[in-house]
Amino acid sequence: MKTPYEKLLQQRRIKPYRAKPREVERLLQVAARDLATAEKVLPEDLDWAFNIVYNAMLQAARALMLHAGFRSRGAEQHQTTVQFCELALGP
């Protein structure tokens, strides 16, 4: 059965992965922690808050990918993760 992720699979940018629920949960916890930290840092340092929010987004996106049964591989994993999310969630 074809998945929306066939191109990423063919390009060897993702691979099937059977994540444990705890792995997904941990990534979501990190994302929530980072969002809370960014909110605290925001009044003092906009650039640093942006970096923290970026990490929160990346961790949540990785959680989505693991939940769907995949993980990124190779170079450009951040880009791959964002592309995966666009395929999973729409533009």
MMTF fields as JSON, N, C-alpha, C and O atoms, coordinates in Angstrom:
{
  "mmtfVersion": "1.0.0",
  "mmtfProducer": "UNKNOWN",
  "numBonds": 363,
  "numAtoms": 364,
  "numGroups": 91,
  "numChains": 1,
  "numModels": 1,
  "chainsPerModel": [1],
  "groupsPerChain": [91],
  "chainIdList": ["A"],
  "bondAtomList": [4, 2, 8, 6, 12, 10, 16, 14, 20, 18, 24, 22, 28, 26, 32, 30, 36, 34, 40, 38, 44, 42, 48, 46, 52, 50, 56, 54, 60, 58, 64, 62, 68, 66, 72, 70, 76, 74, 80, 78, 84, 82, 88, 86, 92, 90, 96, 94, 100, 98, 104, 102, 108, 106, 112, 110, 116, 114, 120, 118, 124, 122, 128, 126, 132, 130, 136, 134, 140, 138, 144, 142, 148, 146, 152, 150, 156, 154, 160, 158, 164, 162, 168, 166, 172, 170, 176, 174, 180, 178, 184, 182, 188, 186, 192, 190, 196, 194, 200, 198, 204, 202, 208, 206, 212, 210, 216, 214, 220, 218, 224, 222, 228, 226, 232, 230, 236, 234, 240, 238, 244, 242, 248, 246, 252, 250, 256, 254, 260, 258, 264, 262, 268, 266, 272, 270, 276, 274, 280, 278, 284, 282, 288, 286, 292, 290, 296, 294, 300, 298, 304, 302, 308, 306, 312, 310, 316, 314, 320, 318, 324, 322, 328, 326, 332, 330, 336, 334, 340, 338, 344, 342, 348, 346, 352, 350, 356, 354, 360, 358],
  "bondOrderList": [1, 1, 1, 1, 1, 1, 1, 1, 1, 1, 1, 1, 1, 1, 1, 1, 1, 1, 1, 1, 1, 1, 1, 1, 1, 1, 1, 1, 1, 1, 1, 1, 1, 1, 1, 1, 1, 1, 1, 1, 1, 1, 1, 1, 1, 1, 1, 1, 1, 1, 1, 1, 1, 1, 1, 1, 1, 1, 1, 1, 1, 1, 1, 1, 1, 1, 1, 1, 1, 1, 1, 1, 1, 1, 1, 1, 1, 1, 1, 1, 1, 1, 1, 1, 1, 1, 1, 1, 1, 1],
  "groupList": [{"groupName": "MET", "atomNameList": ["N", "CA", "C", "O"], "elementList": ["N", "C", "C", "O"], "formalChargeList": [0, 0, 0, 0], "bondAtomList": [1, 0, 2, 1, 3, 2], "bondOrderList": [1, 1, 2], "singleLetterCode": "M", "chemCompType": "L-PEPTIDE LINKING"}, {"groupName": "LYS", "atomNameList": ["N", "CA", "C", "O"], "elementList": ["N", "C", "C", "O"], "formalChargeList": [0, 0, 0, 0], "bondAtomList": [1, 0, 2, 1, 3, 2], "bondOrderList": [1, 1, 2], "singleLetterCode": "K", "chemCompType": "L-PEPTIDE LINKING"}, {"groupName": "THR", "atomNameList": ["N", "CA", "C", "O"], "elementList": ["N", "C", "C", "O"], "formalChargeList": [0, 0, 0, 0], "bondAtomList": [1, 0, 2, 1, 3, 2], "bondOrderList": [1, 1, 2], "singleLetterCode": "T", "chemCompType": "L-PEPTIDE LINKING"}, {"groupName": "PRO", "atomNameList": ["N", "CA", "C", "O"], "elementList": ["N", "C", "C", "O"], "formalChargeList": [0, 0, 0, 0], "bondAtomList": [1, 0, 2, 1, 3, 2], "bondOrderList": [1, 1, 2], "singleLetterCode": "P", "chemCompType": "L-PEPTIDE LINKING"}, {"groupName": "TYR", "atomNameList": ["N", "CA", "C", "O"], "elementList": ["N", "C", "C", "O"], "formalChargeList": [0, 0, 0, 0], "bondAtomList": [1, 0, 2, 1, 3, 2], "bondOrderList": [1, 1, 2], "singleLetterCode": "Y", "chemCompType": "L-PEPTIDE LINKING"}, {"groupName": "GLU", "atomNameList": ["N", "CA", "C", "O"], "elementList": ["N", "C", "C", "O"], "formalChargeList": [0, 0, 0, 0], "bondAtomList": [1, 0, 2, 1, 3, 2], "bondOrderList": [1, 1, 2], "singleLetterCode": "E", "chemCompType": "L-PEPTIDE LINKING"}, {"groupName": "LEU", "atomNameList": ["N", "CA", "C", "O"], "elementList": ["N", "C", "C", "O"], "formalChargeList": [0, 0, 0, 0], "bondAtomList": [1, 0, 2, 1, 3, 2], "bondOrderList": [1, 1, 2], "singleLetterCode": "L", "chemCompType": "L-PEPTIDE LINKING"}, {"groupName": "GLN", "atomNameList": ["N", "CA", "C", "O"], "elementList": ["N", "C", "C", "O"], "formalChargeList": [0, 0, 0, 0], "bondAtomList": [1, 0, 2, 1, 3, 2], "bondOrderList": [1, 1, 2], "singleLetterCode": "Q", "chemCompType": "L-PEPTIDE LINKING"}, {"groupName": "ARG", "atomNameList": ["N", "CA", "C", "O"], "elementList": ["N", "C", "C", "O"], "formalChargeList": [0, 0, 0, 0], "bondAtomList": [1, 0, 2, 1, 3, 2], "bondOrderList": [1, 1, 2], "singleLetterCode": "R", "chemCompType": "L-PEPTIDE LINKING"}, {"groupName": "ILE", "atomNameList": ["N", "CA", "C", "O"], "elementList": ["N", "C", "C", "O"], "formalChargeList": [0, 0, 0, 0], "bondAtomList": [1, 0, 2, 1, 3, 2], "bondOrderList": [1, 1, 2], "singleLetterCode": "I", "chemCompType": "L-PEPTIDE LINKING"}, {"groupName": "ALA", "atomNameList": ["N", "CA", "C", "O"], "elementList": ["N", "C", "C", "O"], "formalChargeList": [0, 0, 0, 0], "bondAtomList": [1, 0, 2, 1, 3, 2], "bondOrderList": [1, 1, 2], "singleLetterCode": "A", "chemCompType": "L-PEPTIDE LINKING"}, {"groupName": "VAL", "atomNameList": ["N", "CA", "C", "O"], "elementList": ["N", "C", "C", "O"], "formalChargeList": [0, 0, 0, 0], "bondAtomList": [1, 0, 2, 1, 3, 2], "bondOrderList": [1, 1, 2], "singleLetterCode": "V", "chemCompType": "L-PEPTIDE LINKING"}, {"groupName": "ASP", "atomNameList": ["N", "CA", "C", "O"], "elementList": ["N", "C", "C", "O"], "formalChargeList": [0, 0, 0, 0], "bondAtomList": [1, 0, 2, 1, 3, 2], "bondOrderList": [1, 1, 2], "singleLetterCode": "D", "chemCompType": "L-PEPTIDE LINKING"}, {"groupName": "TRP", "atomNameList": ["N", "CA", "C", "O"], "elementList": ["N", "C", "C", "O"], "formalChargeList": [0, 0, 0, 0], "bondAtomList": [1, 0, 2, 1, 3, 2], "bondOrderList": [1, 1, 2], "singleLetterCode": "W", "chemCompType": "L-PEPTIDE LINKING"}, {"groupName": "PHE", "atomNameList": ["N", "CA", "C", "O"], "elementList": ["N", "C", "C", "O"], "formalChargeList": [0, 0, 0, 0], "bondAtomList": [1, 0, 2, 1, 3, 2], "bondOrderList": [1, 1, 2], "singleLetterCode": "F", "chemCompType": "L-PEPTIDE LINKING"}, {"groupName": "ASN", "atomNameList": ["N", "CA", "C", "O"], "elementList": ["N", "C", "C", "O"], "formalChargeList": [0, 0, 0, 0], "bondAtomList": [1, 0, 2, 1, 3, 2], "bondOrderList": [1, 1, 2], "singleLetterCode": "N", "chemCompType": "L-PEPTIDE LINKING"}, {"groupName": "HIS", "atomNameList": ["N", "CA", "C", "O"], "elementList": ["N", "C", "C", "O"], "formalChargeList": [0, 0, 0, 0], "bondAtomList": [1, 0, 2, 1, 3, 2], "bondOrderList": [1, 1, 2], "singleLetterCode": "H", "chemCompType": "L-PEPTIDE LINKING"}, {"groupName": "GLY", "atomNameList": ["N", "CA", "C", "O"], "elementList": ["N", "C", "C", "O"], "formalChargeList": [0, 0, 0, 0], "bondAtomList": [1, 0, 2, 1, 3, 2], "bondOrderList": [1, 1, 2], "singleLetterCode": "G", "chemCompType": "PEPTIDE LINKING"}, {"groupName": "SER", "atomNameList": ["N", "CA", "C", "O"], "elementList": ["N", "C", "C", "O"], "formalChargeList": [0, 0, 0, 0], "bondAtomList": [1, 0, 2, 1, 3, 2], "bondOrderList": [1, 1, 2], "singleLetterCode": "S", "chemCompType": "L-PEPTIDE LINKING"}, {"groupName": "CYS", "atomNameList": ["N", "CA", "C", "O"], "elementList": ["N", "C", "C", "O"], "formalChargeList": [0, 0, 0, 0], "bondAtomList": [1, 0, 2, 1, 3, 2], "bondOrderList": [1, 1, 2], "singleLetterCode": "C", "chemCompType": "L-PEPTIDE LINKING"}],
  "groupTypeList": [0, 1, 2, 3, 4, 5, 1, 6, 6, 7, 7, 8, 8, 9, 1, 3, 4, 8, 10, 1, 3, 8, 5, 11, 5, 8, 6, 6, 7, 11, 10, 10, 8, 12, 6, 10, 2, 10, 5, 1, 11, 6, 3, 5, 12, 6, 12, 13, 10, 14, 15, 9, 11, 4, 15, 10, 0, 6, 7, 10, 10, 8, 10, 6, 0, 6, 16, 10, 17, 14, 8, 18, 8, 17, 10, 5, 7, 16, 7, 2, 2, 11, 7, 14, 19, 5, 6, 10, 6, 17, 3],
  "groupIdList": [1, 2, 3, 4, 5, 6, 7, 8, 9, 10, 11, 12, 13, 14, 15, 16, 17, 18, 19, 20, 21, 22, 23, 24, 25, 26, 27, 28, 29, 30, 31, 32, 33, 34, 35, 36, 37, 38, 39, 40, 41, 42, 43, 44, 45, 46, 47, 48, 49, 50, 51, 52, 53, 54, 55, 56, 57, 58, 59, 60, 61, 62, 63, 64, 65, 66, 67, 68, 69, 70, 71, 72, 73, 74, 75, 76, 77, 78, 79, 80, 81, 82, 83, 84, 85, 86, 87, 88, 89, 90, 91],
  "secStructList": [7, 7, 7, 6, 6, 2, 2, 2, 2, 2, 6, 6, 1, 3, 3, 3, 7, 7, 7, 7, 2, 2, 2, 2, 2, 2, 2, 2, 2, 2, 2, 2, 2, 2, 2, 2, 2, 2, 2, 2, 2, 6, 6, 6, 7, 2, 2, 2, 2, 2, 2, 2, 2, 2, 2, 2, 2, 2, 2, 2, 2, 2, 2, 2, 2, 2, 2, 6, 6, 3, 3, 3, 7, 1, 1, 7, 2, 2, 2, 2, 2, 2, 2, 2, 2, 2, 2, 2, 2, 7, 7],
  "xCoordList": [0.846, 0.0, 0.892, 1.835, 0.592, 1.345, 0.976, -0.17, 1.986, 1.768, 2.082, 2.722, 1.653, 2.013, 3.515, 4.015, 4.213, 5.627, 6.535, 7.737, 5.974, 6.737, 7.988, 9.051, 7.867, 9.026, 10.148, 11.314, 9.803, 10.821, 11.434, 12.627, 10.636, 11.157, 12.103, 13.187, 11.694, 12.53, 13.842, 14.878, 13.799, 15.008, 15.86, 16.925, 15.381, 16.063, 16.258, 17.254, 15.276, 15.321, 14.562, 14.77, 13.678, 13.001, 13.086, 13.346, 12.861, 12.789, 11.699, 11.403, 11.101, 10.102, 10.737, 11.895, 9.968, 10.46, 9.274, 8.269, 9.404, 8.338, 8.713, 9.463, 8.188, 8.505, 7.658, 6.511, 8.254, 7.505, 6.711, 7.18, 5.526, 4.727, 5.514, 5.318, 6.382, 7.178, 8.106, 8.369, 8.6, 9.455, 8.672, 9.159, 7.473, 6.622, 6.27, 6.349, 5.885, 5.518, 6.677, 6.472, 7.87, 9.044, 9.309, 9.629, 9.181, 9.366, 8.324, 8.636, 7.098, 6.048, 6.299, 5.998, 6.842, 7.194, 8.293, 8.23, 9.287, 10.363, 9.79, 10.154, 8.908, 8.292, 7.514, 7.618, 6.748, 5.978, 6.912, 6.667, 7.96, 8.944, 9.573, 9.714, 9.95, 10.582, 9.635, 10.058, 8.37, 7.409, 7.279, 7.224, 7.23, 7.142, 8.399, 8.311, 9.546, 10.799, 10.844, 11.258, 10.428, 10.425, 9.534, 9.872, 8.411, 7.503, 8.171, 7.963, 8.965, 9.677, 10.796, 11.04, 11.473, 12.622, 12.194, 12.943, 11.026, 10.568, 10.73, 11.233, 10.331, 10.474, 11.928, 12.188, 12.851, 14.265, 15.049, 15.953, 14.705, 15.539, 14.714, 14.527, 14.23, 13.377, 14.087, 13.489, 15.363, 16.086, 16.232, 16.035, 16.572, 16.736, 15.385, 15.307, 14.337, 13.002, 12.625, 12.036, 12.965, 12.681, 13.408, 12.822, 14.667, 15.423, 14.808, 14.772, 14.331, 13.712, 12.396, 12.097, 11.619, 10.36, 10.635, 9.899, 11.689, 12.057, 12.322, 11.867, 13.047, 13.317, 12.028, 11.866, 11.117, 9.826, 9.077, 8.524, 9.06, 8.397, 9.041, 8.353, 10.367, 11.076, 10.773, 10.568, 10.742, 10.457, 9.024, 8.786, 8.078, 6.687, 6.562, 5.831, 7.268, 7.242, 7.859, 7.351, 8.938, 9.553, 8.597, 8.545, 7.843, 6.856, 5.797, 5.395, 5.347, 4.367, 4.932, 4.257, 6.163, 6.807, 6.928, 6.613, 7.383, 7.501, 6.135, 5.991, 5.14, 3.783, 3.257, 2.52, 3.651, 3.22, 4.026, 3.7, 5.088, 5.856, 7.112, 7.576, 7.672, 8.869, 9.848, 9.497, 11.09, 12.069, 12.94, 13.114, 13.485, 14.327, 15.695, 16.092, 16.407, 17.742, 18.591, 18.073, 19.889, 20.819, 20.949, 20.606, 21.455, 21.653, 20.306, 19.309, 20.307, 19.131, 17.897, 16.787, 18.091, 16.971, 15.913, 14.729, 16.315, 15.326, 14.407, 13.186, 14.992, 14.205, 13.292, 12.128, 13.816, 13.022, 11.832, 10.719, 12.067, 11.003, 9.906, 8.725, 10.271, 9.274, 8.506, 7.288, 9.199, 8.516, 7.554, 6.456, 7.959, 7.101, 5.806, 4.708, 5.955, 4.774, 3.851, 2.629, 4.433, 3.592, 2.796, 1.631, 3.413, 2.688, 1.622, 0.533, 1.923, 0.984, -0.176, -1.313, 0.125, -0.872, -1.424, -2.457, -0.733, -1.111, -0.282, 0.296, -0.233, 0.591, 0.091, 0.681],
  "yCoordList": [-1.18, 0.0, 1.243, 1.337, 2.182, 3.426, 4.346, 4.407, 5.048, 6.059, 7.42, 7.49, 8.497, 9.821, 10.087, 11.094, 9.195, 9.389, 8.61, 8.506, 8.059, 7.205, 7.886, 7.27, 9.149, 9.844, 9.946, 9.726, 10.278, 10.355, 8.982, 8.883, 7.931, 6.574, 6.217, 5.681, 6.514, 6.21, 6.984, 6.477, 8.207, 9.03, 8.631, 9.202, 7.659, 7.175, 8.274, 8.298, 9.193, 10.272, 9.893, 10.488, 8.896, 8.335, 6.816, 6.251, 6.181, 4.725, 4.313, 5.036, 3.153, 2.654, 2.467, 2.067, 2.759, 2.648, 2.409, 3.117, 1.419, 1.111, 1.722, 1.13, 2.893, 3.613, 3.086, 2.674, 3.117, 2.823, 4.067, 5.185, 3.891, 5.059, 6.026, 7.239, 5.497, 6.344, 7.281, 8.397, 6.846, 7.709, 8.925, 10.055, 8.678, 9.762, 10.698, 11.92, 10.117, 10.912, 11.804, 12.97, 11.262, 12.03, 13.221, 14.31, 13.028, 14.139, 15.228, 16.416, 14.825, 15.818, 16.556, 17.744, 15.861, 16.523, 17.564, 18.66, 17.225, 18.173, 19.389, 20.524, 19.158, 20.265, 21.181, 22.403, 20.604, 21.406, 22.189, 23.361, 21.552, 22.226, 23.405, 24.492, 23.182, 24.24, 25.41, 26.565, 25.129, 26.214, 27.054, 28.283, 26.389, 27.116, 27.962, 29.098, 27.413, 28.15, 29.341, 30.429, 29.155, 30.249, 31.397, 32.569, 31.051, 32.078, 32.916, 34.127, 32.267, 32.983, 33.855, 34.953, 33.365, 34.064, 35.206, 36.167, 35.117, 36.053, 37.531, 38.302, 37.951, 39.38, 39.862, 41.05, 38.971, 39.34, 39.182, 39.969, 38.163, 37.855, 37.161, 35.945, 37.946, 37.434, 36.371, 35.346, 36.602, 35.639, 34.292, 33.249, 34.305, 33.052, 32.345, 31.123, 33.101, 32.506, 31.825, 30.744, 32.461, 31.865, 30.529, 29.556, 30.477, 29.223, 28.132, 26.968, 28.501, 27.516, 27.012, 25.819, 27.915, 27.516, 26.616, 25.66, 26.922, 26.066, 24.644, 23.677, 24.517, 23.186, 22.507, 21.302, 23.257, 22.684, 22.146, 21.047, 22.931, 22.495, 21.223, 20.287, 21.201, 20.037, 18.786, 17.712, 18.912, 17.758, 17.258, 16.051, 18.183, 17.784, 17.116, 16.137, 17.638, 17.052, 15.651, 14.743, 15.482, 14.16, 13.194, 12.017, 13.676, 12.828, 12.362, 11.198, 13.272, 12.904, 11.835, 10.86, 12.033, 11.087, 9.703, 8.689, 9.672, 8.379, 7.725, 6.516, 8.523, 7.991, 7.374, 6.389, 7.972, 7.458, 6.247, 5.618, 5.91, 4.712, 4.935, 4.027, 6.145, 6.473, 7.269, 7.809, 7.33, 8.243, 8.747, 8.077, 9.941, 10.524, 9.869, 9.243, 10.028, 9.449, 10.325, 11.102, 10.189, 10.896, 12.369, 12.829, 13.092, 14.535, 15.258, 14.692, 16.483, 17.357, 16.796, 16.862, 16.251, 15.645, 16.671, 16.34, 17.901, 18.918, 19.17, 19.207, 19.339, 19.577, 18.382, 18.558, 17.194, 15.99, 15.938, 15.603, 16.267, 16.236, 17.228, 16.906, 18.419, 19.424, 18.967, 19.129, 18.405, 17.908, 16.776, 16.699, 15.909, 14.825, 15.406, 14.938, 16.421, 17.036, 17.671, 17.606, 18.286, 18.879, 17.795, 18.002, 16.646, 15.542, 14.988, 14.628, 14.919, 14.352, 15.289, 14.85, 16.592, 17.561, 18.483, 19.123, 18.551, 19.486, 20.756, 21.024, 21.535, 22.761, 23.785, 24.857],
  "zCoordList": [0.0, 0.0, 0.0, 0.785, -0.871, -0.967, 0.197, 0.641, 0.663, 1.695, 1.097, 0.047, 1.729, 1.227, 1.345, 0.843, 1.999, 2.28, 1.332, 1.577, 0.249, -0.663, -1.201, -1.272, -1.578, -2.137, -1.1, -1.427, 0.141, 1.199, 1.464, 1.754, 1.369, 1.534, 0.388, 0.617, -0.834, -1.999, -1.964, -2.394, -1.454, -1.346, -0.131, 0.107, 0.618, 1.821, 2.858, 3.582, 2.915, 3.899, 5.161, 6.218, 5.049, 6.214, 6.121, 5.059, 7.246, 7.256, 8.226, 9.176, 7.991, 8.937, 10.31, 10.428, 11.324, 12.694, 13.611, 13.55, 14.447, 15.402, 16.751, 17.528, 17.012, 18.245, 19.402, 19.232, 20.552, 21.77, 22.143, 21.929, 22.692, 23.089, 23.982, 23.914, 24.798, 25.691, 24.909, 25.357, 23.759, 22.939, 22.437, 22.484, 21.965, 21.474, 22.619, 22.486, 23.731, 24.906, 25.356, 25.692, 25.362, 25.802, 24.882, 25.359, 23.58, 22.647, 22.862, 22.791, 23.123, 23.391, 24.703, 24.816, 25.682, 26.943, 26.727, 27.283, 25.931, 25.627, 24.896, 25.202, 23.946, 23.208, 24.154, 24.057, 25.053, 26.013, 26.936, 27.224, 27.389, 28.244, 27.511, 28.072, 26.254, 25.477, 25.234, 25.28, 24.978, 24.796, 26.065, 26.002, 27.206, 28.477, 28.701, 29.166, 28.376, 28.531, 27.589, 27.989, 26.356, 25.382, 25.851, 25.682, 26.434, 26.933, 28.035, 28.113, 28.875, 29.942, 29.387, 29.886, 28.357, 27.789, 26.865, 26.689, 26.287, 25.269, 25.645, 24.827, 26.834, 27.149, 27.168, 26.976, 27.392, 27.508, 26.211, 25.932, 25.412, 24.246, 23.169, 23.197, 22.233, 21.168, 20.339, 20.01, 19.994, 19.164, 19.862, 19.239, 21.126, 21.855, 22.008, 21.883, 22.275, 22.374, 21.061, 21.066, 19.93, 18.631, 18.481, 18.006, 18.879, 18.8, 19.657, 19.259, 20.816, 21.703, 21.106, 21.172, 20.528, 19.886, 18.681, 18.433, 17.938, 16.806, 17.305, 16.693, 18.4, 18.938, 19.383, 19.186, 19.976, 20.379, 19.166, 19.207, 18.08, 16.855, 16.325, 15.919, 16.335, 15.812, 16.637, 16.073, 17.95, 18.807, 18.599, 18.546, 18.481, 18.229, 16.86, 16.707, 15.879, 14.536, 14.538, 13.879, 15.27, 15.385, 16.075, 15.718, 17.054, 17.722, 16.731, 16.743, 15.875, 14.851, 13.919, 13.59, 13.507, 12.6, 13.249, 12.627, 14.491, 15.188, 15.359, 15.176, 15.708, 15.891, 14.59, 14.61, 13.463, 12.153, 11.711, 10.704, 12.464, 12.149, 11.332, 10.642, 11.405, 10.641, 11.488, 12.537, 11.003, 11.572, 10.44, 9.421, 10.634, 9.597, 9.618, 10.601, 8.507, 8.411, 7.506, 6.704, 7.645, 6.779, 7.098, 8.186, 6.117, 6.256, 6.158, 5.711, 6.577, 6.459, 7.173, 6.644, 8.358, 9.067, 9.479, 9.533, 9.768, 10.118, 8.923, 9.07, 7.755, 6.546, 6.25, 5.891, 6.399, 6.166, 7.117, 6.71, 8.374, 9.374, 9.038, 9.163, 8.618, 8.238, 6.993, 6.928, 6.019, 4.818, 5.168, 4.616, 6.074, 6.522, 7.108, 6.803, 7.943, 8.568, 7.552, 7.688, 6.528, 5.479, 4.769, 4.428, 4.546, 3.914, 4.85, 4.405, 6.125, 7.097, 7.404, 7.575, 7.474, 7.948, 6.87, 7.066, 5.728, 4.677, 4.815, 5.868, 3.737, 3.767, 4.771, 4.905]
}
